[in-house]
Amino acid sequence: MLKEKEILNKEKGLVLYGLTPPKAEFEEAKLREISERWSGRINDIKADGLVLYEVQDESERNDSERTFEFSGTLSPENLLQKVSKCGHSWYILSRG
């Protein structure tokens, strides 16, 4: 899936699939179900790479009232560990 050289060279025509990790409180079975669904979608579109977003609580930085209470998500690294237990191999090229 990952075309590391092409991504680093910022070549045109790459297909990247972006995901926000699931909620941290999900049970292992739910995470397995989610990762299998995502893997199917990623494979179906023949993605060249995967973008995992990291969601953070910014309530201390922002005084605006939230529409919904913040719910923590798995870190990208933790998600990859859990996904690998399900037999899927995803790779993060870079964080930043």
SEVOLUM-672813 format. One line per field, with one value per residue (C-alpha): residue in three letters; chain; x, y, z. Coordinates in steps of 0.001 Angstrom, whole numbers, padded with zeros to 6 digits. Layout:
code = (ALA, ...) $
unit = (A, ...) $
px = (X, ...) $
py = (Y, ...) $
pz = (Z, ...) $
END
This chain:
code = (MET, LEU, LYS, GLU, LYS, GLU, ILE, LEU, ASN, LYS, GLU, LYS, GLY, LEU, VAL, LEU, TYR, GLY, LEU, THR, PRO, PRO, LYS, ALA, GLU, PHE, GLU, GLU, ALA, LYS, LEU, ARG, GLU, ILE, SER, GLU, ARG, TRP, SER, GLY, ARG, ILE, ASN, ASP, ILE, LYS, ALA, ASP, GLY, LEU, VAL, LEU, TYR, GLU, VAL, GLN, ASP, GLU, SER, GLU, ARG, ASN, ASP, SER, GLU, ARG, THR, PHE, GLU, PHE, SER, GLY, THR, LEU, SER, PRO, GLU, ASN, LEU, LEU, GLN, LYS, VAL, SER, LYS, CYS, GLY, HIS, SER, TRP, TYR, ILE, LEU, SER, ARG, GLY) $
unit = (A, A, A, A, A, A, A, A, A, A, A, A, A, A, A, A, A, A, A, A, A, A, A, A, A, A, A, A, A, A, A, A, A, A, A, A, A, A, A, A, A, A, A, A, A, A, A, A, A, A, A, A, A, A, A, A, A, A, A, A, A, A, A, A, A, A, A, A, A, A, A, A, A, A, A, A, A, A, A, A, A, A, A, A, A, A, A, A, A, A, A, A, A, A, A, A) $
px = (000000, 002467, 004489, 006960, 009207, 006293, 004800, 008115, 008570, 005020, 004136, 000711, -001926, -001481, -004564, -004393, -007053, -007552, -008836, -009542, -008739, -011744, -012698, -010268, -012926, -013938, -013558, -011112, -013946, -015293, -011764, -011344, -014655, -013665, -010181, -011577, -014113, -011415, -008985, -011655, -012308, -008599, -007978, -011064, -009839, -006256, -004911, -001229, -000989, -002859, -003205, -004041, -005201, -004557, -007484, -006651, -008705, -008060, -010435, -007555, -006500, -009945, -012617, -015423, -018088, -018005, -021102, -020267, -018145, -014630, -014170, -010585, -009435, -006659, -003317, -002183, 000569, -001866, -004280, -001512, -000627, -004244, -004749, -001632, -003129, -006020, -003625, -003585, -000357, -000630, 002347, 002755, 005226, 005476, 003776, 003541) $
py = (000000, 002689, 004392, 006085, 007510, 008990, 010535, 012067, 013482, 014922, 013312, 013879, 011200, 009565, 008371, 008946, 007730, 009805, 008402, 009669, 006942, 005466, 006359, 005179, 003392, 000927, -002774, -004957, -006599, -003220, -002107, -005320, -004693, -001088, -002012, -004732, -002303, 000338, -002156, -003208, 000395, 001204, -001869, -001196, 002246, 000992, 003725, 004604, 005784, 006349, 009553, 009067, 012234, 012833, 014424, 016464, 018200, 021894, 023202, 024908, 026698, 027684, 029402, 028559, 026224, 022807, 021492, 018009, 016922, 015897, 012142, 010927, 008758, 006234, 007742, 006826, 004631, 002812, 002319, 000766, -001642, -002737, -002998, -005157, -007611, -008015, -009083, -005779, -003949, -000177, 002130, 005784, 007597, 010681, 012565, 016277) $
pz = (000000, 001146, -001554, 000793, -001943, -003887, -000751, 000323, -003191, -003064, -006372, -007909, -008212, -004809, -002939, 000818, 003243, 006387, 009678, 013149, 015677, 017508, 021058, 023707, 025739, 022996, 023801, 021843, 019867, 018727, 017706, 015708, 013919, 013133, 011886, 009621, 008142, 007599, 006079, 003599, 002583, 002315, 000167, -001990, -003027, -003393, -001107, -001419, 002177, 005390, 007418, 011099, 012818, 016502, 018331, 021419, 024073, 023572, 026235, 028073, 024873, 023701, 025805, 023376, 024695, 023046, 021338, 022626, 025565, 024515, 024270, 024073, 021193, 020880, 019945, 016422, 017900, 020190, 017294, 015180, 017994, 018329, 014556, 014196, 016737, 014273, 011522, 009612, 008814, 008658, 008788, 009765, 007560, 009725, 012520, 012633) $
END
